[in-house]
Amino acid sequence: MKNIYKIILGLSLIVVGCQQGVDIDVSIIPDKPFIKSITLANMDSTGIIRNPISQTNVIDTINFIDSVFVKDRSVNFSNIWAQASLEEGCTIEPLGDSPAFGEYGDFSKPTKYKVISPTGRSAEWTVVVDFEKIVINCKVDNWVGNIFCSDGIWSSYSPGYCTGTKVSSSCDRLNLT
């Protein structure tokens, strides 16, 4: 009987010893040290975030640049609050004199950050905050308002305003009446 226990114990050790270890699928660990977006805001005098700033993030994951375009031209970039949204599991640290996220900081010039993924892969990101560029494709389409008009033939007639209508498909011609 003792021999049977020894045989069973020996076979058990062989079976357990021959089993492969548990494999961890490292492909499921996030490996992209990316910034997903940056949120800007102003704080009130008590330090509570009250006014999110209307903006657009343009992310370049090849050159590691996040361009944040602000719509409100009255924003002072030298004293705003910023928060970064990162890929899952990533951490971020400021480089040089760049402000830390979650605090007031000076974003009036490009700032640099190191983003580190859970696998240890890292990337140096540049954050650029600027005002949104207004693109005008057709000057006539953007004409609004009234202008002062005068009649060169009947000088006594002076209309208070004129209205404009786009002339066919021309972007340079406006018919005033």
SULUR-V664305 format. One record per residue. RES is the residue in one small letter. PHI is phi in degrees with one decimal (none if undefined). BURIAL is b if it has 9 or more other C-alpha atoms within 8 Angstrom, else e. D_LAST is the distance of its C-alpha to the last C-alpha in Angstrom with 1 decimal. Layout:
RES|PHI|BURIAL|D_LAST, RES|PHI|BURIAL|D_LAST
This chain:
m|none|e|114.8, k|-63.0|e|114.0, n|-67.8|e|113.4, i|-63.8|e|110.8, y|-61.9|e|108.9, k|-65.9|e|109.1, i|-66.0|e|107.8, i|-63.9|e|104.9, l|-63.9|e|104.1, g|-64.1|e|104.2, l|-64.0|e|102.0, s|-61.7|e|99.5, l|-65.0|e|99.3, i|-65.2|e|98.9, v|-62.6|e|96.1, v|-66.4|e|94.3, g|-68.0|e|94.8, c|-87.1|e|93.4, q|-68.9|e|90.2, q|-78.9|e|87.1, g|-66.9|e|85.2, v|-73.4|e|82.0, d|-88.7|e|79.1, i|-104.9|e|75.8, d|-78.0|e|72.7, v|-72.8|e|71.0, s|-69.6|e|67.9, i|-88.2|e|66.8, i|-79.8|e|66.7, p|-58.1|b|63.2, d|-125.9|b|63.1, k|-107.8|e|59.5, p|-80.9|b|59.0, f|-113.9|b|55.2, i|-89.9|b|52.7, k|-87.5|b|50.7, s|-168.3|b|48.1, i|-127.3|b|47.8, t|-110.8|b|46.5, l|-111.1|b|45.4, a|-156.8|b|45.4, n|-102.9|b|45.6, m|-112.1|b|48.6, d|-82.2|e|48.9, s|-65.4|e|51.5, t|-89.1|e|54.2, g|90.1|e|53.8, i|-92.9|e|52.4, i|-70.1|b|49.6, r|-117.7|e|46.7, n|-122.7|e|43.5, p|-62.8|b|43.1, i|-96.0|b|40.6, s|-66.1|e|37.9, q|-154.3|b|38.7, t|-133.2|e|39.2, n|-96.6|b|42.5, v|-118.4|e|42.7, i|-102.2|b|46.4, d|-113.3|e|48.0, t|-82.0|e|51.6, i|-86.8|e|52.6, n|-96.6|e|52.0, f|57.3|b|52.4, i|-127.9|b|49.2, d|-113.1|b|47.2, s|-97.9|b|43.7, v|-108.0|b|42.3, f|-101.7|b|38.5, v|-95.6|b|37.5, k|-82.6|b|34.0, d|-81.1|e|34.4, r|-76.9|e|34.1, s|-93.8|e|36.1, v|-71.6|e|39.3, n|-95.5|e|42.2, f|-70.1|b|44.0, s|-82.5|e|47.1, n|-153.8|b|48.1, i|-128.5|b|47.2, w|-94.2|b|49.4, a|-137.7|b|49.7, q|-136.5|b|51.6, a|-103.6|b|52.2, s|-103.6|b|52.7, l|-111.8|b|55.2, e|-60.0|b|56.8, e|-54.1|e|59.7, g|83.5|e|62.7, c|-78.7|b|61.1, t|-122.9|e|61.5, i|-136.9|e|59.5, e|-139.4|e|60.6, p|-70.2|b|58.7, l|-111.1|b|59.6, g|63.1|e|60.0, d|-97.9|e|58.1, s|-66.3|b|55.6, p|-71.4|b|55.2, a|-75.2|e|56.9, f|-73.9|b|54.9, g|90.3|e|55.1, e|-137.6|e|54.8, y|-63.9|b|52.4, g|-159.6|b|51.8, d|-97.6|b|50.0, f|-111.3|b|47.7, s|-74.7|b|45.8, k|-133.0|e|47.6, p|-57.3|b|48.8, t|-118.2|b|51.8, k|-120.7|b|54.7, y|-141.5|b|56.7, k|-106.1|b|59.6, v|-106.1|b|59.3, i|-120.1|b|62.6, s|-82.8|b|63.1, p|-60.4|b|66.2, t|-83.5|e|67.9, g|99.9|e|67.7, r|-65.8|b|65.0, s|-133.7|b|62.6, a|-147.2|b|59.4, e|-95.5|b|57.8, w|-100.5|b|54.2, t|-112.2|b|51.5, v|-109.1|b|48.9, v|-119.1|b|45.6, v|-109.6|b|43.2, d|-149.3|b|39.8, f|-77.9|b|36.2, e|-62.6|e|34.2, k|-84.0|e|32.1, i|-95.3|e|28.4, v|-104.4|e|27.5, i|-111.8|e|23.9, n|-81.3|e|24.0, c|-129.9|e|20.3, k|-58.1|b|18.3, v|-66.3|b|14.9, d|-64.4|e|16.6, n|-96.0|e|17.4, w|-76.5|e|14.1, v|-139.8|e|14.0, g|97.4|e|13.1, n|-112.9|e|10.9, i|-125.7|e|10.7, f|-77.3|e|11.4, c|-119.1|b|9.1, s|-134.6|e|10.9, d|-100.4|b|10.8, g|-72.6|e|13.6, i|-90.4|e|14.6, w|-108.5|e|14.8, s|-63.3|e|15.9, s|-73.3|e|17.0, y|-90.3|e|13.4, s|-134.1|e|12.3, p|-65.1|b|9.7, g|-74.4|e|11.4, y|-157.2|e|8.7, c|-126.6|b|5.4, t|-114.2|b|5.4, g|-117.0|b|6.5, t|-130.6|e|8.3, k|-64.9|b|11.5, v|-87.0|e|12.2, s|42.8|e|15.6, s|-103.1|e|18.2, s|-73.1|e|17.3, c|-93.7|b|17.7, d|-116.0|e|16.4, r|-120.2|e|13.1, l|-130.1|b|9.7, n|-94.5|e|6.6, l|-92.5|e|3.8, t|-130.0|e|0.0
